[in-house]
Amino acid sequence: MSQREISARAGLRAERRYLFDMQQEPKQFAERAALIAHVKNISPMLADHMGAEASPIKGGRAAAEAALANIDPIAYGHSRNYLDGAVTRLSSYIRHGILSLNEVRNHALELGDGKAIEKFIQELGWRDFWQRIYAQNPDWLWRDIEEYKTGFCADDYADALPDDIAAGETESAAMNHFIAELKNTGYLHNHARMYLAAYMVHWRRVKWQAGAVFFLEHLLDGDAASNNLSFQWVASTFANKPYFFNLDNLQKFAAMHAPCDYRDNKCFAGTYDDVAMRLFPNMEAL
């Protein structure tokens, strides 16, 4: 038996043991505080976060149904890119199988015709797309699907996330706000995720894998397929160009939610051409 086979069998035994142990844990709690205390007790790796408040996102079928009942797929189409837009916050319930994509789609179709809710349906389609891509190409999850299209090669990017990003103490007040929100709530608006991912990869030149790990460590809806393949889209290893932004864009879509003034976010200032020249000096104009 090869070392690889031995390691695989050991990993399978450990996984089975973990699943068995989890099945023995209580499933019902008298109140949410008791559930939170129990999770802390069985999760010693979270010791550094014991003083933090639990995420405001509540689990369970009842909470999922309440969130589904409150969606506005028509308003979503008009405002989804704004951080105070009519997003649904259903992702955690979909990620953990409490709601299915079909259930969400069918409910949305009861609230508006297909054209009126087209953007909403498209976003459900993106999630299904990422899952199908992963199922067909599981080896794509952690390796570059294509080369970077930024004028840099993979070796030009750092392997580890800088400490100031992990701590939310960067040069950008907006990015620090997003990092704190991610760590404290387990959730980020999709546009904020794109901003933060682009900052990590393009402004700080960190490999997308390091950013993807950081997101998965904190997101309650953390799904490796959607998360990692979206990171690759931002990085340009699964797209024909990198995703980036400037301060005008940040202020337009995020200023109502995060500190986006020029003084505390100077690194994003300038036109798109200005920013592109700073970030990607080795390539032609995007």
N, C-alpha and C positions, 0 to 999 in steps of 0.2 A: 504494500500500500504506500502510495507516495505521500510526501509531507503535505501536499495540497489537500489530498483526500482526508488525511488525519485532521487537519485544521478545519475542513468543512464539516466533518462529523462532530468535532468538538463544539463548533459554533451552533450546529443544529441541536445538540443536547442542551447547550446553555439556553437557547431560545425556547425549547420545550419546557425547561425548568422555570424560566421566567413566566411563560404563559400559565403554567400550573400554579405558580405562586400568586399570580394576579387573579386567577379564578377563585382563590380562597379568600380574597379580600372582600369586605362587606360592600354591598351594592346599594344599600339604602341608608340614608342619614336623616335624622330628625330635623336638621336645619343646615343651611349652607356653611355656617361657621364650623360645624362638626366635620363636614366634608373637607374643608380647607385645612383644619388641624390634622386630619388623618393623612392627607396628601403630603403635608410637610413632614409628618412622622416617618412615612415610608420612602421619602425622597431626600436622603442625607446630602446628595449632591447639590441641593438647593439651599444649603445652609447660609450661603452669602446673601440670599434674598429673603431670609426669614422675616426681616423687619418690614418688607414691602407689603403693600396692600394687595389682595387678590385682584385679578382682572375683573372689571365690571361686566365682562361678557359671561352670561350664565349659560350653563349647559343644560341638556335635557330636551325631551320632545316638546314639552309645554312652551319653553322659551323659544324653541325653533318655530313652532306654529305661530306664536305671537309675532315674531319677527317677520315671518312670511306674510302674515295678514296685513302688515303695515307697509309693504313695498309699494312703490309707485313707479312702474316700469316706463311710463311715458315721461315723467319728470326726469327719470334716470338718464334717458337718452339725451336730454338737453343740458344736464348739469353734472354728469358723472366725472368730468375732469377737474371740477372744482372741489377743493377739500371740504367744503361745506355743502356739497351737492347731495342729491337724493340717492346715495348709495344704499345698498340693502343690508350690509353686514351679515349676510347669510353664509359667508365663506367657511366659518368654523363648523357650522352645522352640516354643510355639504361635505367638507373634508372628512368628518368623522362618521358619515353615513346616516346622520339623523334626518337629513333631507336629501332626496335624490334630485339630480338635474331634471329628470322628467317631471317630478312633482312641482318643482319651481317653475319650469317652463309652462306647464299646463295651467298653473294658477295665474301666471302672467298673462296668458292668452285669454283668460276670463276678464281681464282688466283693460284690454285694448286690442285692436286688430294687429295683424302681423306687421304691417308697415309702421304703425305708431310705436311699437315696442321692438323694432328691429335691432337697435343697438343693444338692448338688454339681452335679447336672444343670442346675438353675436358673442357677447361676453361669456354666456354659458357654453357656447360652441368652442371658445378658446380653451376653456378648462378641459372639455372633452378632447380637444385636439392634443393638448399637452399629454394627457393620459395615454392616448393612442400612440403618439410618437414614442413615449417611454416604453410601452408594451412591445412595440416593434423593434426598438433599439435600446435595450436596457443599458448597454455600455456607453451610451451618450450622456448618462446622467452626471458623471463627474469628470469627463474629459472634454477637451475642446472639439466640437464637431467640425469646425473649420478654423483656419487661421484668423487671427485678429486682422481687422481691416482699418487699423488706426495708424499705420505707419510704424508700429512697434511689433516685435515678436513676443511670444509668450514669456521668454526669459527676461524681458524688460520689466515684467510685472512682479511685485513682491509676493511671496508665498503666504505670508502671515498678515493678518489685519493689524494695523498700528494700534497701540494702546489708547491713543487719544480718541480714535473712532469708537473702540469698544466701550470707553468710559463716557462718550458723549461730550468730549471737551475739545472739539475741533475748532478751526478758524471760522466756521459758519454757525451762526445762531440758529438758522433754520434747520440745518442738519442735526445739530445738537437736540433740537426740539423733537425731531422725528425719531432719533435714537432713544430719547427718554420715553417717548410714547410707546415705541416698540417694546422696550424692556418692561415698562410698567403696566401695559394693558394687553400685550400679546397681539396687537393689531395695528396695522397701518393702512390708510387709504392707498389704493393701487398707484395713484400718481405720486404719492409720497415715497412709495417703495421704489418707483422708477428714478425719482430724484436722488434718493439715498444710494441706490445701486450705481447710478452713473457717477456720483461723487466718489464712491469707493474706487471704481474701476478706472475712470478717466482723469479725475482731478488728482487722486492719490496714487494712481497706477498700481493697484492691488489686483491680483488675480481674482476673477469672478468667483472661483471656488471658495475663497476665504470669505467673501461677502455672503455667499449662499449659505455657508455653515452658520454664520452669525445670525442670519435671518431665521434659519430653521431652529436654532437654539431658543428663540423667543416667540415665534409666531404660533398662536393657537391654531391657526388654519394652515400651519406649515406642511405643505405637500411637496415632496422633493421634485416631482415632475414639473408642476407649475412653477415652483420657485426657481429651480436650477435652469430650466429651459428659458424662462423669462430673463434670468440673469445673463444667459448666453446671448439673448436677443439684444439686451442693452450693451453688452460687451462687444458685439459684432461677430462672435464666433458661431452664431446661428442667425445671421442677418447680413444684408449686403452693405450695411454701414453702421457705425456706432450711434447709440442714442445719447444725446446730451442736451443741455438746456442753457439758457442764460437768465440773468436776474429779472429781466422783464417778464419772462414766462413764469418764473417762480412767484413773482409778485402778483401776477394776474390770477393764478390758480390757487395759490397757497397763503396769500397774505392775510386772509380772514381767519386763518387757523394757526399760523406759525410766524415768528419774528423774521420778516423778510426785508428789513430796511437795508439800504446800501452800506451803511457804516459797519454792520456786523456780517455782511455777506459779500464783501468786495471781490472775492475770488470768482464770482459769477458775472461780474459787470462786463458790459460791452455788447456789441451786436453779435449775432451768431457767427459771423465771419471772424470777428475779433477773438471770440472764445475758441473757435476751431483752430485758429492759428496758434493759440497758446497750448491747447491740448494735443494737437496733432500736427506738429511742425514738419513732420517727415512725409506728409502726404499732400496731394493736391486739394484745392478747395472742395468742400463737400457740397 
